Amino acid sequence: MTVPLFDLRRQNAELADAFRAQFDQLLDTAQFVLGPAVEALEQALAQRAGAAHAVGLSSGTDALLTALMALNVRPGDEVVTTPFTWISTANVISRVGATPVFVDIDADTYNIDPARIAAAITPRTRAIIPVHLFGLPADMDAIMRIAGEHGDIPIIEDAAQSIDACVGERVVGSIGNVGCLSFYPTKNLAAMGDAGACVTNDAALADKLRSLRVHGQVGARDFPHIGGNFRIDALQAAMLSVKLLFLDQWTQARQTIARRYSEAFANLPVVCPHKTDGVRHVYNQYTIRVLDDRRDALLNHLTDRKIGHRVYYPAPLHLQTCFAGLGCEDGSFPESERAAREVVSLPIFPELTPQEQNQVIEVMCEFFR
Ligand SMILES: Cc1ncc(COP(=O)(O)O)c(C=O)c1O
């Protein structure tokens, strides 16, 4: 049996009629960019995040970029972030002319290690971007405390992989100054193309984000800011609003699969995803660490047995060619480099059948036997 890492067709097939109804309605109104469908999505997103405002944007990457622009991050500034993440988190920093300052991760959570942040802060630090990687919230209490101790450095949460993840009662994205969501098709809330959003409790920041997404426009004829075209399509917003109604159920399905895997792998020489009391993990990925230098052999075994898998991320960002100018060498961030050598993500998505889950478990156990 082939088990896919991910198959969005199953989810979309169940909702096809609802999608068609939304599509027909949009054909009638011909309001394809922003408009009522986007406003409805924004309201629903803000409410879920416990945030006062949500601003729909063209992608998660553009959400991060727009957030940096809204906070006036510019050339000469530094922004602290993790090297163990998708490239977008850091390349947006360079795109506004600022410098990414990497801080190594915590070995258990794969998220930025708060204990190392203070040493990376300089008078030029203009923002911190923690990433809630794989669906697990970063240690926001510690990060907020450090930001506060250094003059309230703004925090941009990269919540691209973690919609609805929580720290206690607080939903990620609404804990720092602004949170960035992605609706790229592999995310827990998946568009039919690219889409993203920012959430924030800061009304002035929300206004600025709204302005920046339409070239910095305010009112009918004024352009006080240099912005861009970061608008979300109404079609994506309409589809996402349909899907949002099912997100709780889908997240629970992910959590159930994760629990099954973690129980089944308890005696294998792997480290299952970290669990912290009071923290809600939404398992965008189920990522294990394979001990004893056996990761690559396991990858081959999974390929042989047709179990979908992927290494997120095979190379940390400080070693990417595009960041060579930062002068980071091999060994600069040992935990990120070790994670890149030791992790692999296994199939997890709400429609993964019990038989497919059994197959993943069986193939994993077979390898370690
Ligand atoms: C951690 C992280 N940040 C940012 C992004 C960028 O989102 P998008 O692909 O919607 O631009 C992604 C997803 O691709 C991501 O996983």
PDBQT file of the ligand as one rigid body, heavy atoms in Angstrom, charges set to zero:
ROOT
HETATM    1  C1  LIG A 401       7.255  28.677   8.696  1.00  0.00    +0.000 C 
HETATM    2  C2  LIG A 401       6.730  29.268   7.426  1.00  0.00    +0.000 A 
HETATM    3  N1  LIG A 401       6.825  30.588   7.237  1.00  0.00    +0.000 NA
HETATM    4  C3  LIG A 401       6.355  31.174   6.132  1.00  0.00    +0.000 A 
HETATM    5  C4  LIG A 401       5.767  30.445   5.125  1.00  0.00    +0.000 A 
HETATM    6  C5  LIG A 401       5.328  31.151   3.888  1.00  0.00    +0.000 C 
HETATM    7  O1  LIG A 401       4.002  30.953   3.561  1.00  0.00    +0.000 OA
HETATM    8  P1  LIG A 401       3.544  30.987   2.017  1.00  0.00    +0.000 P 
HETATM    9  O2  LIG A 401       3.983  29.722   1.394  1.00  0.00    +0.000 OA
HETATM   10  O3  LIG A 401       2.048  31.088   2.126  1.00  0.00    +0.000 OA
HETATM   11  O4  LIG A 401       4.125  32.177   1.387  1.00  0.00    +0.000 OA
HETATM   12  C6  LIG A 401       5.633  29.059   5.286  1.00  0.00    +0.000 A 
HETATM   13  C7  LIG A 401       4.978  28.191   4.286  1.00  0.00    +0.000 C 
HETATM   14  O5  LIG A 401       5.261  27.983   3.203  1.00  0.00    +0.000 OA
HETATM   15  C8  LIG A 401       6.147  28.456   6.455  1.00  0.00    +0.000 A 
HETATM   16  O6  LIG A 401       6.071  27.136   6.631  1.00  0.00    +0.000 OA
ENDROOT
TORSDOF 0
